[in-house]
Amino acid sequence: MSTTYGHLIAGKIRTGGDAFDVTNPYDGRVVGQAHYLTEAETEEAIATTAAALPATRALSAAARAAALDAIYHGLEARADEFAEVISAENGKPIMWAKGEVARGISTFRWAAEEARRFSGDLQRLDTDSSAAGRMAIIRRFPRGAVLGISPFNFPLNLVAHKIAPAIAAGAPILLKPAPKTPLSALLLGEIIAETDLPPGAVTIAIVPDARMSEVVADPRLPVVSFTGSERVGWMIKGAVPNKHVTLELGGNAAAIIAPDYDDLEWAAQRIATFGNYQAGQSCIGVQRVLVPRSAYDGFAALLVEKVAALKTGDPADPEVVVGPVIDDAAADRIEGWISEAVAGGADLLTGGERDGRTIAPTVLANAADDAKVLTEEVFGPVLTLVPYDTLDDAFELVNASRFGLQVGIFTRDLQVAYTAHRELEVGGVVIGDVPSFRADQMPYGGVKASGVGREGLRSAMDDFTEERVLVLTGLDL
């Protein structure tokens, strides 16, 4: 008998609406049951979230931080349970699921710290004689209730990146998790329900996709924070031009081996691992590997060796690194793109086989410039090798992409790092490692087709709030 997980509405856990099964992508077994909101429950969820704004806005820094502390302690106490749920509903190997739980804990812990120091600024205004005796206090207040929409690939930590900054900033939030992987979010709701947050401060519920356009358009939710596909993200932004919308979308991240870099063994291992972790279902997973032509053959052999050694299979096996992709449609698409690239002249150096929803980690070379494995986001375990002549050429290849999320550069040259930071049109440049590195407190997001706005605790708090100025007059400064 599978466990039934309930919504969090008005501070209480409850079930209702049409039930549906959540299945394991690897073997298809039912791992839990959740419910879609009814039309009446959807209205209640929006109304209670919006109505909570006065109470959440008035919460002291101590109260916000205490709630966030309680959540991360609750996650710590149930870490193994959360890892098992993530792995079961997502197909993520247990080793990566445990890492996601650790990051979720860190995200709420950082949010508690940010809540304590979310103080504002003080400005003297008597720098001009006409403003003698005046001072300004600038604080940030919530723009309103937030609609958070999270994806399937990180069903706990990307939920945390919506909820934690909202609590820290005093903004109520309605969080809609991905229907394919809702259980981790609903389980988190059980912990949040035990805090002293006002009813409606956090709502976690699954709205049917057919009703989401109405929810996105609802004026009672003036902030929309979306993480997911490029197509849906820009559609949301276009549909609600008067709302404050943040988008964390896709990418086809590049890892560059700079000419000066000599530890190719390390680089190959890191690229092999982080081109295939989460079965490649990470927007900053390595996809394009740019290598100096002089080192290309040797590095290609190293990379193929490392990729072929990655263990694939049952995500419950602690030694498995690469599990299944989320569903048959994803597996069909990835398999099709690999076949299309090979038909267009690409060399298949390793992988490419499919077993159910598991795609063997794949390395391609000599793909056509317009091949989807280079120009689009594969979101699967596929690496494509590209030689280059000069570092300027490599930078041009990065900037030629319509995406701009993160890039990793294996170099020991400080000037290369500074130049890359200035010249590359991306949200983040990682030196000495893969683009897949993310610390949860740092600003994170992209440019161009990769989105607008930034996640990371303080950055998201800024996105959820706006400045309000208080001018004091008649002071003896």
C-alpha positions in Angstrom: 0.0 0.0 0.0 1.6 3.3 -1.0 1.7 6.3 1.2 -0.8 9.2 0.6 0.7 12.7 0.8 -1.5 15.7 1.5 -1.5 19.3 0.6 -0.4 22.1 3.0 -3.3 24.7 3.0 -4.0 27.2 5.7 -1.3 25.6 7.9 -2.9 22.2 7.8 -2.1 18.9 6.0 -5.1 17.5 4.2 -6.1 15.5 1.2 -8.8 16.1 -1.4 -9.4 16.3 -5.1 -8.6 13.7 -7.7 -6.0 11.2 -6.5 -3.1 10.1 -8.7 -0.2 7.7 -8.4 3.4 8.7 -8.4 5.6 6.1 -10.0 9.3 5.3 -9.9 10.9 6.2 -13.3 13.2 3.2 -13.1 10.8 0.3 -12.6 7.3 1.9 -12.8 6.3 0.8 -9.3 3.9 3.1 -7.4 5.8 5.0 -4.7 3.1 7.3 -3.4 -0.2 8.9 -4.0 -1.0 12.6 -4.2 -4.1 14.7 -5.1 -4.9 17.5 -7.5 -6.7 20.5 -6.0 -10.3 20.9 -7.0 -11.5 24.2 -8.4 -12.8 25.2 -5.0 -9.6 24.2 -3.2 -7.6 26.1 -5.8 -9.5 29.2 -4.9 -9.0 28.6 -1.2 -5.3 28.0 -1.7 -4.9 31.4 -3.5 -7.1 33.3 -1.1 -5.5 32.0 2.0 -2.0 32.6 0.6 -2.8 36.2 -0.4 -4.6 36.9 2.9 -1.5 35.9 4.9 0.5 38.9 3.6 -0.2 41.3 6.5 0.8 38.6 9.0 4.0 37.4 7.2 5.1 41.0 6.5 4.8 41.8 10.2 6.8 38.8 11.4 9.9 39.8 13.3 13.3 38.7 12.0 13.5 36.3 15.0 10.2 34.7 14.1 11.2 34.2 10.5 14.6 32.8 11.4 13.0 30.5 14.1 10.7 29.0 11.5 13.5 28.4 9.1 15.7 26.9 11.8 12.9 24.5 12.7 12.5 23.5 9.0 16.2 22.7 8.5 16.3 20.8 11.8 13.3 18.9 10.8 15.0 18.0 7.5 18.1 16.9 9.3 16.1 14.6 11.5 14.4 13.0 8.5 17.2 13.1 6.0 17.2 9.4 5.2 13.5 9.5 4.6 13.7 12.4 2.3 16.5 10.9 0.3 14.5 7.7 -0.2 11.5 9.6 -1.4 13.5 11.8 -3.8 15.2 8.7 -5.3 11.9 6.8 -5.5 9.9 9.5 -7.2 12.6 11.0 -9.4 14.8 8.0 -10.2 17.8 9.9 -8.9 20.5 7.5 -7.6 20.5 7.5 -3.9 24.0 9.0 -3.7 22.7 12.1 -5.5 19.5 12.1 -3.5 21.4 12.3 -0.2 23.4 15.2 -1.6 20.2 17.0 -2.5 18.8 16.6 1.0 22.1 18.0 2.4 21.7 21.0 0.0 18.1 21.5 1.1 19.2 21.6 4.7 21.9 24.2 3.8 19.3 26.3 1.8 17.0 26.7 4.8 19.9 27.2 7.2 21.3 30.0 5.0 17.8 31.5 4.7 17.6 31.7 8.5 20.9 33.6 8.6 19.7 36.0 5.8 16.4 36.6 7.7 18.4 37.8 10.7 20.4 40.3 8.7 17.7 41.6 6.3 17.9 45.1 7.7 17.9 47.7 5.0 20.1 50.8 4.5 20.5 54.2 6.2 21.4 57.3 4.1 22.2 60.7 5.2 20.4 63.2 3.0 22.1 66.4 4.3 24.8 65.9 1.7 22.9 68.7 0.0 22.2 71.9 2.0 18.5 71.8 0.9 18.1 68.5 2.8 19.6 69.6 6.1 18.2 67.6 9.0 17.0 64.7 6.9 17.8 61.1 6.8 16.4 58.1 4.8 15.8 54.6 6.0 15.5 52.2 3.1 13.9 48.8 3.8 12.6 46.0 1.6 9.0 44.8 1.9 7.3 42.0 0.0 5.9 42.8 -3.4 3.0 40.5 -2.5 2.2 36.8 -2.4 4.4 34.6 -4.5 3.5 31.8 -6.9 6.4 29.4 -6.9 6.5 26.7 -9.7 9.2 24.1 -9.3 10.5 21.3 -11.7 11.0 17.6 -11.3 14.8 17.3 -11.4 15.5 18.6 -7.9 12.2 17.9 -6.1 13.4 19.1 -2.7 16.1 21.7 -3.1 14.5 23.7 -5.9 11.3 23.8 -3.8 13.5 25.0 -0.9 14.8 27.8 -3.2 11.3 29.1 -3.6 10.0 28.6 0.0 13.0 29.5 2.1 13.6 33.1 0.7 9.9 33.8 0.7 9.8 33.0 4.5 13.0 35.0 5.1 11.6 38.0 3.2 8.1 37.9 4.8 6.3 37.0 1.6 3.6 34.3 1.7 4.0 31.7 -1.1 1.9 29.2 -3.0 4.2 26.5 -4.2 3.2 24.2 -7.0 5.5 21.2 -7.4 5.9 19.2 -10.6 3.2 16.5 -10.7 5.8 13.9 -11.7 7.7 14.4 -8.5 5.4 16.1 -5.8 6.1 13.8 -2.9 9.3 15.5 -1.5 7.5 18.9 -1.5 4.4 17.5 0.2 6.6 15.8 2.8 8.3 19.1 3.4 4.9 20.6 4.0 4.5 18.3 7.0 7.6 19.9 8.6 6.4 23.4 7.8 3.0 22.7 9.3 4.7 22.2 12.6 6.3 25.7 12.7 4.7 28.8 14.2 4.3 30.5 10.8 0.9 32.1 10.2 -1.7 30.0 8.4 -1.3 30.6 4.7 2.3 31.7 4.9 3.3 28.6 2.9 0.9 26.7 0.7 2.1 23.5 -1.1 -0.4 22.0 -3.5 -0.7 20.5 -6.9 -2.9 22.5 -9.3 -3.9 20.6 -12.5 -1.9 21.9 -15.5 -5.2 22.8 -17.2 -6.0 25.3 -14.5 -2.5 26.8 -14.1 -3.0 29.6 -16.6 -5.7 31.0 -14.4 -3.5 30.7 -11.3 -0.6 32.4 -13.0 -2.9 35.3 -14.1 -4.6 35.8 -10.7 -3.8 39.3 -9.5 -3.6 38.1 -5.9 -0.3 36.5 -6.7 1.7 39.4 -8.1 5.1 37.6 -8.1 5.8 34.5 -10.1 9.0 32.5 -9.6 9.3 29.7 -12.2 12.0 27.1 -12.6 11.5 24.8 -15.6 11.4 24.6 -19.3 12.3 27.5 -21.6 9.0 27.2 -23.5 6.8 27.4 -20.5 8.8 30.0 -18.7 8.7 32.6 -21.5 5.0 31.8 -22.1 4.4 32.7 -18.5 6.3 35.9 -18.7 4.5 36.9 -21.9 1.1 36.1 -20.3 1.5 38.4 -17.2 3.5 41.4 -18.3 2.4 43.4 -15.3 3.7 40.9 -12.8 7.2 40.5 -11.4 8.4 37.3 -13.0 11.7 35.5 -12.3 12.7 32.6 -14.6 15.4 30.0 -14.1 15.3 28.1 -17.3 17.6 25.8 -19.3 21.1 25.8 -20.7 23.6 23.8 -22.7 26.6 24.4 -20.4 30.1 24.3 -21.7 33.3 23.1 -20.0 36.4 24.6 -21.5 39.8 23.0 -21.1 42.2 26.0 -21.4 45.5 25.6 -23.2 47.5 26.0 -20.0 45.6 23.3 -18.0 47.7 20.1 -17.4 45.6 18.0 -15.0 43.5 16.4 -17.8 42.8 13.3 -15.7 41.0 15.5 -13.1 39.1 17.5 -15.7 38.0 14.3 -17.5 36.7 12.8 -14.3 34.8 15.9 -13.3 33.3 16.4 -16.8 32.3 12.7 -17.0 30.6 12.8 -13.6 28.8 16.1 -14.0 27.8 15.5 -17.6 25.9 12.5 -16.4 24.9 13.0 -12.8 21.1 13.2 -12.3 21.1 11.3 -15.7 22.1 14.6 -17.2 18.9 16.3 -16.0 20.5 19.4 -14.6 20.4 22.8 -16.3 24.1 23.3 -15.5 25.2 19.8 -16.2 28.1 19.7 -18.7 26.9 19.3 -22.3 29.5 20.8 -24.6 33.2 20.0 -24.0 35.6 22.5 -25.6 39.1 21.2 -26.0 42.3 22.7 -27.6 43.0 21.0 -30.8 46.5 20.1 -29.7 45.1 18.2 -26.7 42.0 16.9 -28.3 42.8 13.2 -29.0 44.4 12.5 -25.7 41.6 14.2 -23.8 38.9 12.5 -25.8 40.4 9.1 -24.9 40.5 10.0 -21.2 36.9 11.3 -21.2 35.6 8.2 -23.0 37.4 6.0 -20.4 35.9 7.9 -17.5 32.3 8.0 -19.0 32.3 4.3 -19.8 33.3 3.5 -16.2 30.2 5.2 -14.7 27.8 2.6 -13.2 24.3 2.8 -14.5 21.1 1.1 -13.4 18.9 0.9 -10.3 18.9 4.2 -8.4 18.5 2.4 -5.1 22.0 0.8 -5.6 24.5 3.0 -3.6 27.1 2.5 -6.3 25.0 3.6 -9.2 25.9 7.0 -10.6 23.5 7.3 -13.6 19.9 6.3 -13.2 16.9 6.7 -15.5 15.5 9.9 -17.1 12.1 11.0 -15.9 9.8 9.3 -18.4 9.5 7.6 -21.7 9.0 10.9 -23.6 12.3 12.2 -22.3 14.1 8.9 -23.2 12.6 8.9 -26.7 13.7 12.5 -27.3 17.3 12.0 -26.1 17.6 8.7 -28.0 16.3 10.5 -31.1 18.7 13.4 -30.8 21.7 11.0 -30.5 20.5 9.1 -33.6 20.0 12.4 -35.4 23.5 13.6 -34.6 25.1 10.3 -35.7 23.0 10.4 -39.0 24.4 14.0 -39.5 28.0 12.8 -39.3 28.7 12.7 -35.5 31.0 9.9 -34.2 29.5 7.9 -31.3 32.6 7.3 -29.0 30.7 5.5 -26.2 27.2 4.9 -25.0 24.0 5.6 -26.9 22.3 2.4 -25.8 18.9 2.5 -24.2 17.4 0.2 -21.6 13.9 1.3 -20.7 14.3 4.9 -19.5 18.0 4.5 -18.9 20.3 6.0 -21.5 23.9 4.8 -21.4 26.2 7.8 -20.8 27.1 9.0 -24.2 30.1 10.9 -25.8 29.8 12.3 -29.3 32.4 14.0 -31.5 32.3 15.8 -34.8 28.6 16.8 -34.5 27.3 19.2 -37.1 27.2 22.8 -35.9 23.4 22.8 -36.0 23.0 19.4 -34.3 20.5 19.6 -31.4 23.0 18.0 -29.1 25.0 21.2 -29.4 22.4 23.9 -29.9 19.6 22.8 -27.6 19.4 21.6 -24.1 19.7 17.8 -24.1 18.8 17.3 -20.5 20.1 13.8 -20.6 23.5 12.0 -20.2 25.1 13.2 -23.4 28.5 15.0 -23.9 29.6 16.5 -27.2 33.3 17.1 -27.8 34.3 20.2 -29.8 37.9 21.2 -30.7 39.1 24.8 -30.8 42.2 26.6 -32.0 42.4 29.6 -29.6 40.8 30.5 -26.4 39.0 33.4 -28.1 37.5 30.8 -30.4 36.3 28.9 -27.4 34.7 32.0 -25.9 33.0 32.7 -29.2 31.5 29.2 -29.1 30.1 29.8 -25.6 28.6 33.2 -26.6 27.2 31.9 -29.8 24.7 29.8 -27.8 21.3 31.3 -27.2 21.6 30.1 -23.6 23.7 31.7 -21.0 23.6 30.0 -17.6 27.1 28.9 -16.4 30.4 27.9 -17.9 33.3 26.0 -16.3 36.9 26.7 -17.3 39.8 24.4 -16.4 42.7 26.9 -16.1 45.3 28.1 -13.6 45.8 31.4 -15.4 44.3 34.2 -13.4 44.1 36.5 -16.4 42.0 33.9 -18.3 39.6 33.9 -15.3 39.3 37.7 -15.3 38.8 37.8 -19.1 36.2 35.1 -19.0 34.3 36.8 -16.3 34.2 40.0 -18.4 33.6 38.5 -21.8 31.4 35.5 -21.4 27.6 36.1 -21.6 26.6 33.8 -18.8 25.3 34.1 -15.3 28.3 32.4 -13.7 31.8 31.5 -14.5 33.4 28.6 -12.6 37.2 28.5 -12.7 39.0 25.2 -12.2 35.9 23.0 -12.3 32.7 22.1 -14.2 29.8 24.6 -14.7 27.7 22.3 -12.6 29.0 23.8 -9.3 26.5 25.8 -7.3 26.6 27.0 -3.8 23.1 27.6 -2.6 23.8 31.0 -1.1 25.4 32.5 -4.2 23.5 34.4 -6.9 22.4 31.9 -9.5 20.7 32.4 -12.8 21.3 33.1 -16.5 20.9 35.5 -19.3 19.4 35.3 -22.8 17.2 32.2 -23.1 18.3 30.9 -19.7 16.1 33.3 -17.9 15.8 36.5 -15.8 16.4 37.2 -12.2 18.5 35.3 -9.7 18.0 32.6 -7.2 20.3 32.1 -4.2 18.9 33.2 -0.8 19.6 36.9 -0.7 19.1 37.3 -4.4 15.7 35.7 -4.4 14.7 37.8 -1.3 15.5 40.9 -3.3 13.4 39.6 -6.2 10.5 38.9 -3.9 10.6 42.4 -2.3 10.9 46.0 -3.3 12.5 49.0 -1.7 10.5 51.5 0.3 12.0 54.7 1.6 11.2 56.4 4.9 12.5 60.0 5.1 12.9 61.5 8.6 12.9 65.3 8.9 14.1 67.8 11.5 16.9 65.7 12.9 20.0 67.2 14.5 22.6 65.2 12.6 
